[in-house]
Amino acid sequence: MPTSIPAVARLNYHHLHYFWAVAREGHLTRAARLLGVSQSALSTQIRQLEESLGQPLFAREGRRLVLTETGRIALEYADTIATAGNELVATIREGRKRDQQVLRIGAVGTLSRNFQRGFLTPVLGRPDVHLVLHSGSLDELLGRLRAHTLDLVLSNRRVQEDGDNAWRCRRIARQQVSIVGPRRKKEFQFPRDLEDAPIVLPSRDSELRSAFDLLCEHHGIHVRIASEADDMAMLRVLARTSNAVALLPAVVVHDELASRELQEYCVVPDLYEAFYAIHVRRQHPNPLVRTLLSRSEEEVLAMSSPAKR
């Protein structure tokens, strides 16, 4: 007596592989070139998979194809299936096997590396997690988040939900900001001594810089800007080499302060660098995102400090 075939067995994995290629490329023509098939044949394969699943997998934005919510879920499974195929070969050839969940995180290029590491500590090194990190501009990363190819974006700039984008943006930590500079004997008087010294500042598109400018305006101070940078690593270099005072979190120049190459003149009152986690409302959120966002600000910052490295 013949047995019925389970519904999952009726999935055409050839179609799924084609979908996986298009989702990764975000463009039908590039995916067709990569696969060595015609664009029309590839479109047919994707349409047949959508008919099989009963849901659209892509939506068009201009010439780009972006994943729908169903498409994002399908991509997670497609990634898992691709990984499982590699593990099958590894298991048979090398006797090893892993079971991993994919987590895709985007971080703006200006974000502190120490902070990124501290935030991701709960998933770093876990054998059951495949962590994929992307760096780029905030606009670029938000585009990927909108297309469901990222689970979370880390930024030092807040974004607001609007009619077109259901962003969920929450502050996950903030750290105090200091004035640092070369060793000096005379005590630094804030804010008065800012008038007399060239200063290294974050670039004008950062929230930290905006808050500092407002602070100077409040105190009636006109600072003499020596240089500006939009990256904490570059601010660290400038603080170390420019012989100017610098505005940055003390943790960024922890090593220089410990070696006495630089001196912390003061902690700027009521001035902080804030860190935000941005995601979108989803019917099926990645549970690892919930794990990362469940910690307090104190826990996140403690993991980001050099002593925890």
C-alpha positions in Angstrom: 0.0 0.0 0.0 1.6 3.3 -1.1 2.4 5.9 1.6 1.6 9.5 1.1 4.4 11.9 0.5 4.8 14.6 3.2 4.1 18.1 2.0 7.7 19.2 2.7 9.0 16.7 0.2 7.0 18.5 -2.6 9.2 21.6 -2.2 11.4 22.0 -5.2 14.9 22.6 -3.8 16.2 23.6 -7.2 13.7 26.5 -7.0 14.8 27.3 -3.5 18.5 27.5 -4.6 17.6 30.0 -7.3 15.6 32.0 -4.8 18.6 32.0 -2.4 20.8 33.4 -5.2 18.4 36.2 -6.1 17.9 37.1 -2.4 21.6 37.3 -1.8 22.2 39.4 -4.9 19.1 41.5 -4.6 19.0 41.7 -8.4 17.6 39.3 -11.0 20.1 40.0 -13.8 23.1 39.5 -11.6 21.7 36.4 -10.1 20.9 35.0 -13.5 24.5 35.7 -14.7 25.9 34.1 -11.6 23.8 30.9 -12.1 24.4 30.8 -15.8 20.7 30.8 -16.7 18.5 33.3 -18.6 16.6 36.0 -16.6 13.3 34.8 -17.9 14.0 31.2 -16.8 15.1 32.5 -13.4 11.9 34.5 -13.0 9.8 31.5 -13.9 11.6 29.4 -11.2 11.0 32.1 -8.5 7.3 32.4 -9.6 6.8 28.7 -9.3 8.3 28.7 -5.8 6.0 31.6 -4.8 3.1 29.6 -6.1 4.2 26.5 -4.2 4.4 28.6 -0.9 1.3 30.6 -1.6 3.1 33.9 -0.7 5.1 36.5 -2.6 8.9 36.4 -1.8 10.0 39.7 -3.3 8.7 43.2 -3.8 10.1 45.6 -6.3 11.7 48.9 -5.3 12.8 50.5 -8.6 15.1 48.0 -10.3 15.9 46.2 -7.0 14.1 43.2 -5.6 13.7 43.4 -1.8 12.5 40.5 0.4 9.0 40.5 1.8 8.5 39.2 5.4 7.8 35.8 3.9 10.9 36.1 1.8 13.0 36.9 4.8 11.7 33.7 6.6 12.3 31.7 3.4 15.9 33.1 3.2 16.6 32.0 6.8 15.5 28.4 5.8 17.4 28.6 2.6 20.6 29.6 4.5 20.0 26.8 6.9 19.6 24.3 4.1 22.8 25.5 2.4 24.6 25.2 5.7 23.2 21.8 6.3 24.4 20.7 2.9 27.9 21.9 3.8 27.7 20.1 7.1 26.5 16.9 5.4 29.8 16.9 3.4 31.8 17.8 6.5 30.1 15.1 8.6 30.8 12.3 6.0 34.3 13.5 5.1 35.5 14.7 8.5 33.1 13.2 11.0 32.0 16.6 12.4 28.6 18.3 12.6 27.3 21.7 13.7 23.8 23.1 14.2 23.8 26.9 13.8 21.4 29.7 13.8 22.2 32.7 11.6 22.3 36.2 13.1 22.9 39.2 10.8 24.1 42.4 12.4 24.9 45.7 10.7 27.0 48.4 12.4 27.7 51.9 11.2 31.4 52.4 10.3 31.9 55.1 12.9 30.8 52.9 15.8 33.3 52.0 18.5 34.7 48.5 18.0 34.9 48.0 21.8 31.2 48.7 22.0 30.4 46.3 19.2 32.3 43.5 20.8 30.7 44.2 24.2 27.2 44.2 22.7 27.8 40.9 20.8 29.5 39.1 23.7 26.5 36.9 24.5 26.7 35.3 21.0 30.4 35.5 20.3 32.0 32.0 20.2 28.7 30.1 20.5 29.0 27.0 18.3 25.2 27.2 17.6 25.4 30.7 16.2 26.6 31.8 12.8 27.2 35.5 13.2 27.4 37.7 10.1 28.6 41.3 10.5 28.1 44.1 8.0 29.6 47.6 8.2 28.4 50.6 6.2 26.6 53.9 6.3 23.4 54.2 8.3 21.3 54.7 5.1 22.8 51.6 3.5 22.3 49.5 6.6 18.7 50.7 7.0 18.1 49.7 3.4 19.2 46.2 4.2 17.1 46.1 7.3 14.1 47.2 5.3 14.8 44.4 2.8 15.0 41.9 5.7 18.6 40.9 5.0 19.7 42.2 8.4 18.2 41.4 11.8 19.5 44.4 13.7 21.5 47.7 13.0 23.7 49.3 15.6 24.2 53.0 15.4 25.2 56.1 17.3 22.4 58.1 15.7 18.7 57.8 16.5 16.2 57.2 13.7 12.5 57.9 13.9 9.6 55.8 12.7 7.7 57.3 9.8 5.0 56.5 7.4 7.3 54.5 5.2 9.5 52.7 7.7 8.3 51.0 10.9 11.7 51.4 12.6 12.0 50.3 16.2 14.9 52.3 17.7 15.9 52.0 21.3 18.9 53.3 23.2 20.9 50.4 24.5 23.7 52.2 26.2 25.4 55.6 26.7 28.8 56.5 28.0 30.2 59.7 29.4 32.5 61.9 27.3 35.7 63.5 28.4 38.2 66.2 27.3 41.6 64.6 27.0 45.0 65.9 25.8 48.7 66.0 26.3 50.0 65.9 29.9 49.8 69.3 31.6 50.7 70.6 35.1 48.0 73.2 35.4 44.5 72.1 36.3 42.1 72.3 33.3 39.2 74.6 34.0 36.0 73.6 32.1 34.6 75.3 30.2 36.9 78.3 30.3 40.1 76.6 29.1 38.4 75.4 25.9 38.7 78.9 24.5 42.5 78.7 24.6 43.2 75.3 23.1 42.8 73.8 19.6 40.3 70.9 19.8 39.7 67.7 17.9 35.9 67.0 17.6 33.6 64.4 16.1 32.1 65.4 12.7 29.0 67.6 12.6 26.7 64.8 11.5 27.0 63.0 14.9 24.6 63.5 17.8 27.6 63.9 20.2 28.9 66.9 18.2 25.5 68.5 18.1 25.2 68.2 21.8 28.7 69.6 22.3 27.9 72.6 20.0 24.8 73.3 22.1 26.8 73.1 25.3 29.4 75.6 24.0 26.6 77.9 22.8 25.0 77.7 26.3 28.4 78.7 27.9 29.1 81.4 25.3 32.3 79.6 24.2 33.8 79.7 20.7 36.2 76.8 20.3 39.1 76.7 17.9 38.7 73.5 15.9 41.9 71.7 14.9 40.4 68.8 13.1 37.2 66.7 12.8 36.6 63.0 12.2 33.6 60.8 11.9 35.3 57.7 13.3 36.3 57.0 16.9 39.4 55.2 15.8 40.5 58.3 13.9 39.7 60.6 16.8 42.0 58.4 18.9 44.8 58.8 16.4 44.3 62.6 16.2 44.1 62.9 20.0 47.4 61.1 20.2 49.3 62.9 17.5 47.9 66.4 17.0 48.9 68.0 20.3 45.4 69.3 20.7 42.7 68.5 23.2 40.1 66.1 22.1 36.4 65.3 22.8 35.7 61.6 23.1 34.8 58.9 25.6 37.8 58.1 27.8 37.5 54.3 27.0 38.5 55.1 23.4 42.0 56.2 24.6 42.2 53.8 27.6 45.7 52.6 26.6 47.0 56.1 26.2 45.6 57.3 29.5 47.1 54.2 31.2 50.5 54.9 29.7 50.2 58.6 30.6 50.7 59.5 27.0 47.4 61.4 27.3 45.6 62.9 30.3 41.9 63.1 31.1 41.3 66.8 31.8 37.7 66.4 32.8 34.4 64.6 32.3 32.1 66.9 30.4 28.9 67.3 32.5 25.7 66.0 30.9 27.4 65.0 27.7 27.2 61.4 26.5 27.7 59.2 23.4 24.6 57.2 22.9 24.2 53.8 21.2 21.1 52.6 19.5 19.7 49.3 18.3 17.4 49.5 15.3 15.1 46.8 14.1 11.7 46.5 12.4 8.5 45.0 13.6 8.3 41.4 12.4 5.9 38.6 12.7 8.8 36.1 13.3 11.7 38.0 14.9 15.0 36.4 15.3 15.1 35.1 19.0 18.8 36.0 19.2 17.9 39.7 18.8 15.7 39.4 21.9 18.7 37.9 23.8 20.9 40.8 22.9 18.4 43.4 23.8 17.4 41.9 27.1 20.4 43.3 29.0 20.6 46.6 30.9 22.7 49.5 29.8 25.1 48.8 32.6 25.7 45.2 31.5 26.3 46.2 27.9 28.9 48.9 28.9 30.6 46.6 31.3 31.2 44.1 28.5 32.5 46.9 26.3 35.2 48.2 28.7 38.8 47.3 27.9 39.1 45.4 31.1 36.6 42.9 29.7 38.5 42.3 26.4 
